[in-house]
Amino acid sequence: MLRLQAWLELWAARAFDFVDGVDKPAIYQRRVLAAVDAPETKRLLGKRAGVDRDAVVERMMTTRYHRFTTLRCPSSLLDRAIEDLAEAWDKHERAARATQWNWRVVCSLVAAGSLALLIFSGLLALLIAVVVAAVIMVTLFIWRGSRLWSNLRQCLIAAGLKGAWLVQRIEVGACAARWGEELQETGTGPVVADLVRHMLGDDPDSLFIPDDYEWGLRAPRAPGFIIENGARRQLERKLTHLEDGTIAVCGPRGAGKSTLLEQCVKKAGFGVIVQAPATYAPHDFLLSLSVQLCEKYMRVRGYEPTSFARLSPARRALRRVRLQAKRLSRWSSFAVPATALVVLGLSASVRSLYEQYATSASDVARTYTNALRSDVTAIWQGHTVVASLAVTIGGIAWWQSRHAAWLPRMLGRLWMRGIRPIGLLLAWASAATLLLDEQLRQRARYLHNTQPEALYHAVGYAGVLLAVWWFLRFVRDLEVEFALGRWHIFLERIFRPITAAAGIYLLLFLITNPQMRSLLADPENPLRLAGIIAGVLVSKLGDWQPQSEEPELVTRCQNHLYRLQTIQQATHGLTTGSTAQILSLGTNHSASVSTVPPNYPELVEEFRELLRCIAIERTEAGKTVVIAIDEVDRLGADTDALAFLREIKAILGVPLVHYLISVAEDVGAAFVRRGLPHRDATDSSLDDIIHVQPSTLSDSRAILAKRSQTLKEPHILLAHALSGGILRDLLRYGLQLREAQDKTQSYELTDISRQLILEELAETFAGFRTLLSKLQWSHDTNGILASFRTLSSYLRDPCPCVEADVLRTLDHFAFHAYGARPFPATAGDSSHRPPDDPEISSSARQLIDEASTYAYFSLTLLDIFSTDGLERRTQLAAGHGQDGDPERLADARQELGISPYSARPLIDSIRKAWSLPLGPAPDSRIPASTARCSRHRSRPNIP
């Protein structure tokens, strides 16, 4: 719909420019309005004071901007065309003034007479009139002194010059349309965009203007938003270079390991991905993996795995019968009426054909049957020794060829290649008899002699309808689909009813048109139609193939599923006895046999053998086999993950199979230390390792740009800094920017970032309070909890009215490690710490230091993103080297996950590069928010 609207707007602008032509100011004004109404520009209007549509248009209409814009797009061709138009008009005016007659009346009379002569007398009369008029004109030309000739000649010249003026006016309109497009593309479009950004002031990209729906952010796992990164390219290279092996994919949680495994499995020729259970049993895990492997292979080969229902056999049989009856009834509802109609329509022709050729066909069949009977009798009685030997040898050869595949294959190829040409030949021969039917040709000649125009019109119209119908069928069968916004459009669904309607209309036209109806009324047409139908059916037989034998591997998978998912039990009974009138004696013997579920070693061996056979088959077909085991890092500690690897080590190392296992970073670190005195299960379980690092700033730009058109550079910097490059958190913060904008009802990044950062602080401190509540506290240390409670209460429900208190408390907590005890004056040097307080446990001190450092990091983000002039300050910080790079903010967030004591010096260096204070400055750090308090309906008042 949007593309259609843009197309209509484009052609409407071209039409208006064509009409205006010589009015260049009107074209300029229209293109200015079009540039202002462009979606990327229109969404910026009204977001800051003084930047609205009228202000931008007024600025663009000034002489300065008009001249600057038109110089970017010269209009030399249009100016030359306008000059030629004015010259053509002057010539026309001089010719019109040179005659005493009204040239419009004279030319109108000549045109009306010619048209009337053409309509009522035909083309020949018009040609004769033109010849006569030419003779008269030559006569008048010889008699130059005639006033009649002078006036007529000037009238015709004026008309010709008027036509030349019209042609030149069309040229002017075309040049105006082209100049208008060029003007908007290279002139008004970029100039208006630059002007709007200039009028917005500092940091125009910091405006967050949400769209109606951000599908890429709302659905993190939606297909179509995956980008290439270094880890994916590295993994693909390793899969290409390794014939088989086990590769571990390690990285922090949320970095995209699961997405990487899913993409590799999807790209592989054959792949299975399984989730490692949080509490696992090796036997159950391998059982689940075996079931998924068998089911996936059967589906790849086109066989549906058997569903083991819990219903009784009788109910399953009834359900099967009901489904078959339903399918048969639907098929019969179409097959029976169609067969009845075809038989009714062709019965008379088929009966006449049978009566005509039945006797001859029966005689020929009888002759060949008698000949065959006599030959068989001769062989039976021993009269033909050579034939007897040939028949005997043929029987032996046929028995010997029972295991040879070439014979049935050859017969199948002969059937497929022979039956189709026979059917097509029969169909085309039946249709070709239309050209050889003498009665039909006589009827066509009769219509040609009596109703030629009606016949040609009917045949041409029918041909056009037939071509349209075939074209619609071709488009319907293209199986093309395309995305239109959130909808997927299938051409087959659109053109199927249109094709049916076109076919019905064609049939109705052939039946109702008198000329076509007379041609269709030939008595031989039903027989021709029967021949065409028979030929098509015979050619369809060439596509028939006997049901292929189930592949051996599919059978093995089916049997494996039966053994893994069912317990089979068989009971055998034997009853013997004798019955007399008075006495009855008997014995009953029964035996029960049931299958035993496979134990773990047996299950491992069967899995490896089945996977090896599947890998050999898929590799011969040019495919790769990938088994991905995800979520191993959910098992908890690294010891649990290593124990899991030791348990499943038996299924690894299958030839031609690539195993991909996602593990935590500590397991990857254990593999990296292989060969050192420390050895564990990774030494013999893993062949290589891939580290999925957090996204860099360039990766985050690519990811968010693909998923959202709303997020600009400042928003991406904020989301990247908060997430530390972790993909899952990056998408979450990108979506939370929209939520923060809804809460603040502001488009400015300063307000949105403050809301988002304080909300994250509130959630983080809620977690720290939960952890601190589990520790023991005394009366002397209650100041720490009081300070913590004060900050948490402010952050729990942030309001612009109390923003000063929030910032003051946050500043105090970030620069003071233990309650009210401040750091030394050299607060920038984190090595200068107050002496340890013996009354505070090491666990409490660790939590408080972590909370304090996180508050310090959040305060740094507030200082950077909640202050105006972000673009200018970013450029200034870049001059301080690596510490001023925005990527360092993400590094600091990652370092917080390692240790607060290594993160604080990194944050200090970042603050130095951004010229931020390294000590408390609660009243001058951050300006007041401009957002209106939704609770108190007032602006914040910070003293």
URRA-V704565 format. One record per backbone hydrogen bond with DSSP energy under -1.0 kcal/mol. NH is the residue of the N-H (numbers start at 1). CO is the residue of the C=O. If there is no record, write none. Layout:
nh=NH co=CO
nh=NH co=CO
This chain:
nh=5 co=1
nh=6 co=2
nh=7 co=3
nh=8 co=4
nh=9 co=5
nh=10 co=6
nh=11 co=7
nh=12 co=8
nh=13 co=9
nh=14 co=10
nh=15 co=11
nh=16 co=12
nh=17 co=13
nh=18 co=14
nh=19 co=15
nh=20 co=16
nh=21 co=17
nh=23 co=20
nh=24 co=22
nh=27 co=23
nh=28 co=24
nh=29 co=25
nh=30 co=26
nh=31 co=27
nh=32 co=28
nh=33 co=29
nh=34 co=30
nh=35 co=31
nh=36 co=32
nh=37 co=33
nh=42 co=38
nh=43 co=39
nh=44 co=41
nh=46 co=51
nh=47 co=44
nh=51 co=48
nh=56 co=52
nh=57 co=53
nh=58 co=54
nh=59 co=55
nh=60 co=56
nh=61 co=57
nh=62 co=59
nh=66 co=62
nh=67 co=63
nh=68 co=64
nh=69 co=65
nh=70 co=66
nh=71 co=67
nh=79 co=75
nh=80 co=76
nh=81 co=77
nh=82 co=78
nh=83 co=79
nh=84 co=80
nh=85 co=81
nh=86 co=82
nh=87 co=83
nh=88 co=84
nh=89 co=85
nh=90 co=86
nh=91 co=87
nh=92 co=88
nh=93 co=89
nh=94 co=90
nh=95 co=91
nh=96 co=92
nh=97 co=93
nh=98 co=94
nh=106 co=102
nh=107 co=103
nh=108 co=104
nh=109 co=105
nh=110 co=106
nh=111 co=107
nh=112 co=108
nh=113 co=109
nh=114 co=110
nh=115 co=111
nh=116 co=112
nh=117 co=113
nh=118 co=114
nh=119 co=115
nh=120 co=116
nh=121 co=117
nh=126 co=122
nh=127 co=123
nh=128 co=124
nh=129 co=125
nh=130 co=126
nh=131 co=127
nh=132 co=128
nh=133 co=129
nh=134 co=130
nh=135 co=131
nh=136 co=132
nh=137 co=133
nh=138 co=134
nh=139 co=135
nh=140 co=136
nh=141 co=137
nh=142 co=138
nh=143 co=139
nh=144 co=142
nh=146 co=143
nh=150 co=146
nh=151 co=147
nh=152 co=148
nh=153 co=149
nh=154 co=150
nh=155 co=151
nh=156 co=152
nh=157 co=153
nh=158 co=154
nh=159 co=155
nh=160 co=156
nh=161 co=157
nh=162 co=158
nh=163 co=159
nh=164 co=160
nh=165 co=161
nh=166 co=162
nh=167 co=163
nh=168 co=164
nh=169 co=165
nh=170 co=166
nh=171 co=167
nh=172 co=168
nh=173 co=169
nh=174 co=170
nh=175 co=171
nh=176 co=172
nh=177 co=173
nh=178 co=174
nh=179 co=175
nh=180 co=176
nh=181 co=177
nh=182 co=178
nh=183 co=179
nh=184 co=180
nh=185 co=181
nh=186 co=182
nh=187 co=183
nh=188 co=183
nh=189 co=184
nh=191 co=187
nh=192 co=188
nh=193 co=189
nh=194 co=190
nh=195 co=191
nh=196 co=192
nh=197 co=193
nh=198 co=194
nh=199 co=195
nh=200 co=196
nh=207 co=204
nh=208 co=747
nh=218 co=214
nh=219 co=215
nh=222 co=219
nh=233 co=229
nh=234 co=230
nh=235 co=231
nh=236 co=232
nh=237 co=233
nh=238 co=234
nh=239 co=235
nh=240 co=236
nh=241 co=237
nh=242 co=238
nh=245 co=657
nh=247 co=659
nh=248 co=688
nh=249 co=661
nh=250 co=690
nh=255 co=252
nh=260 co=256
nh=261 co=257
nh=262 co=258
nh=263 co=259
nh=264 co=260
nh=265 co=261
nh=266 co=262
nh=267 co=263
nh=268 co=264
nh=270 co=624
nh=272 co=626
nh=274 co=628
nh=276 co=630
nh=285 co=281
nh=286 co=282
nh=287 co=283
nh=288 co=284
nh=289 co=285
nh=290 co=286
nh=291 co=287
nh=292 co=288
nh=293 co=289
nh=294 co=290
nh=295 co=291
nh=296 co=292
nh=297 co=293
nh=298 co=294
nh=299 co=295
nh=300 co=296
nh=301 co=297
nh=302 co=299
nh=303 co=298
nh=309 co=307
nh=316 co=312
nh=317 co=313
nh=318 co=314
nh=319 co=315
nh=320 co=316
nh=321 co=317
nh=322 co=318
nh=323 co=319
nh=324 co=320
nh=325 co=321
nh=326 co=322
nh=327 co=323
nh=328 co=324
nh=329 co=325
nh=330 co=326
nh=331 co=327
nh=332 co=328
nh=333 co=329
nh=335 co=331
nh=336 co=332
nh=338 co=334
nh=339 co=335
nh=340 co=336
nh=341 co=337
nh=342 co=338
nh=343 co=339
nh=344 co=340
nh=345 co=341
nh=346 co=342
nh=347 co=343
nh=350 co=346
nh=351 co=347
nh=352 co=348
nh=353 co=349
nh=354 co=350
nh=355 co=351
nh=356 co=352
nh=357 co=353
nh=358 co=354
nh=361 co=357
nh=362 co=358
nh=363 co=359
nh=364 co=360
nh=365 co=361
nh=366 co=362
nh=367 co=363
nh=368 co=364
nh=369 co=365
nh=370 co=366
nh=371 co=367
nh=372 co=368
nh=373 co=369
nh=374 co=370
nh=375 co=371
nh=376 co=372
nh=377 co=373
nh=378 co=374
nh=379 co=375
nh=380 co=376
nh=381 co=377
nh=383 co=378
nh=388 co=384
nh=389 co=385
nh=390 co=386
nh=391 co=387
nh=392 co=388
nh=393 co=389
nh=394 co=390
nh=395 co=391
nh=396 co=392
nh=397 co=393
nh=398 co=394
nh=399 co=395
nh=400 co=396
nh=401 co=397
nh=402 co=399
nh=409 co=405
nh=410 co=406
nh=411 co=407
nh=412 co=408
nh=413 co=409
nh=414 co=410
nh=415 co=411
nh=416 co=412
nh=417 co=413
nh=418 co=414
nh=419 co=415
nh=422 co=418
nh=423 co=419
nh=424 co=420
nh=425 co=421
nh=426 co=422
nh=427 co=423
nh=428 co=424
nh=429 co=425
nh=430 co=426
nh=431 co=427
nh=432 co=428
nh=434 co=431
nh=435 co=432
nh=437 co=433
nh=441 co=437
nh=442 co=438
nh=443 co=439
nh=444 co=440
nh=445 co=441
nh=446 co=442
nh=447 co=443
nh=448 co=444
nh=449 co=445
nh=450 co=446
nh=451 co=447
nh=455 co=451
nh=456 co=452
nh=457 co=453
nh=458 co=454
nh=459 co=455
nh=460 co=456
nh=461 co=457
nh=462 co=458
nh=463 co=459
nh=464 co=460
nh=465 co=461
nh=466 co=462
nh=467 co=463
nh=468 co=464
nh=469 co=465
nh=470 co=466
nh=471 co=467
nh=472 co=468
nh=473 co=469
nh=474 co=470
nh=475 co=471
nh=476 co=472
nh=477 co=473
nh=478 co=475
nh=482 co=489
nh=484 co=487
nh=487 co=484
nh=489 co=482
nh=491 co=480
nh=494 co=490
nh=495 co=491
nh=496 co=492
nh=499 co=495
nh=500 co=496
nh=501 co=497
nh=502 co=498
nh=503 co=499
nh=504 co=500
nh=505 co=501
nh=506 co=502
nh=507 co=503
nh=508 co=504
nh=509 co=505
nh=510 co=506
nh=511 co=507
nh=512 co=508
nh=513 co=509
nh=517 co=513
nh=518 co=514
nh=519 co=515
nh=520 co=516
nh=525 co=522
nh=528 co=524
nh=529 co=525
nh=530 co=526
nh=531 co=527
nh=532 co=528
nh=533 co=529
nh=534 co=530
nh=535 co=531
nh=536 co=532
nh=537 co=533
nh=538 co=534
nh=539 co=535
nh=540 co=536
nh=541 co=537
nh=543 co=540
nh=544 co=541
nh=555 co=551
nh=556 co=552
nh=557 co=553
nh=558 co=554
nh=559 co=555
nh=560 co=556
nh=561 co=557
nh=562 co=558
nh=563 co=559
nh=564 co=560
nh=565 co=561
nh=566 co=562
nh=570 co=593
nh=572 co=591
nh=574 co=589
nh=576 co=587
nh=578 co=585
nh=580 co=583
nh=585 co=578
nh=587 co=576
nh=589 co=574
nh=591 co=572
nh=593 co=570
nh=595 co=568
nh=603 co=599
nh=604 co=600
nh=605 co=601
nh=606 co=602
nh=607 co=603
nh=608 co=604
nh=609 co=605
nh=610 co=606
nh=611 co=607
nh=612 co=608
nh=613 co=609
nh=614 co=610
nh=615 co=611
nh=616 co=612
nh=617 co=613
nh=618 co=614
nh=619 co=615
nh=620 co=616
nh=621 co=617
nh=622 co=619
nh=623 co=618
nh=626 co=270
nh=627 co=658
nh=628 co=272
nh=629 co=660
nh=630 co=274
nh=632 co=662
nh=634 co=631
nh=635 co=632
nh=641 co=637
nh=642 co=638
nh=643 co=639
nh=644 co=640
nh=645 co=641
nh=646 co=642
nh=647 co=643
nh=648 co=644
nh=651 co=648
nh=657 co=654
nh=658 co=625
nh=659 co=245
nh=660 co=627
nh=661 co=247
nh=662 co=629
nh=663 co=249
nh=668 co=664
nh=669 co=665
nh=670 co=666
nh=671 co=667
nh=672 co=668
nh=673 co=669
nh=674 co=671
nh=676 co=673
nh=683 co=680
nh=685 co=681
nh=686 co=682
nh=687 co=246
nh=688 co=246
nh=690 co=248
nh=692 co=250
nh=693 co=691
nh=695 co=725
nh=700 co=696
nh=701 co=697
nh=702 co=698
nh=703 co=699
nh=704 co=700
nh=705 co=701
nh=706 co=702
nh=707 co=703
nh=708 co=704
nh=716 co=712
nh=717 co=713
nh=718 co=714
nh=719 co=715
nh=720 co=716
nh=721 co=717
nh=722 co=718
nh=723 co=719
nh=724 co=720
nh=726 co=723
nh=728 co=254
nh=730 co=726
nh=731 co=727
nh=732 co=728
nh=733 co=729
nh=734 co=730
nh=735 co=731
nh=736 co=732
nh=737 co=733
nh=739 co=735
nh=740 co=736
nh=741 co=737
nh=742 co=738
nh=743 co=739
nh=744 co=740
nh=745 co=741
nh=752 co=748
nh=753 co=749
nh=754 co=750
nh=755 co=751
nh=756 co=752
nh=757 co=753
nh=758 co=754
nh=759 co=755
nh=760 co=756
nh=761 co=757
nh=762 co=758
nh=763 co=759
nh=764 co=760
nh=765 co=761
nh=766 co=762
nh=767 co=763
nh=768 co=764
nh=769 co=765
nh=770 co=766
nh=771 co=767
nh=772 co=768
nh=773 co=769
nh=775 co=772
nh=786 co=782
nh=787 co=783
nh=788 co=784
nh=789 co=785
nh=790 co=786
nh=791 co=787
nh=792 co=788
nh=793 co=789
nh=794 co=790
nh=795 co=791
nh=796 co=792
nh=802 co=799
nh=803 co=800
nh=806 co=802
nh=807 co=803
nh=808 co=804
nh=809 co=805
nh=810 co=806
nh=811 co=807
nh=812 co=808
nh=813 co=809
nh=814 co=810
nh=815 co=811
nh=821 co=818
nh=823 co=815
nh=827 co=825
nh=829 co=826
nh=832 co=829
nh=833 co=831
nh=840 co=837
nh=845 co=841
nh=846 co=842
nh=847 co=843
nh=848 co=844
nh=849 co=845
nh=850 co=846
nh=851 co=847
nh=852 co=848
nh=853 co=849
nh=854 co=850
nh=855 co=851
nh=856 co=852
nh=857 co=853
nh=858 co=854
nh=859 co=855
nh=860 co=856
nh=861 co=857
nh=862 co=858
nh=863 co=859
nh=864 co=860
nh=865 co=861
nh=866 co=862
nh=873 co=869
nh=874 co=870
nh=875 co=871
nh=876 co=872
nh=877 co=873
nh=878 co=874
nh=880 co=877
nh=881 co=878
nh=884 co=881
nh=885 co=882
nh=888 co=885
nh=889 co=886
nh=891 co=887
nh=892 co=888
nh=893 co=889
nh=894 co=890
nh=895 co=891
nh=896 co=892
nh=898 co=895
nh=899 co=895
nh=903 co=899
nh=904 co=900
nh=907 co=903
nh=908 co=904
nh=909 co=905
nh=910 co=906
nh=911 co=907
nh=912 co=908
nh=913 co=909
nh=914 co=910
nh=915 co=912
nh=916 co=911
nh=933 co=938
nh=937 co=933
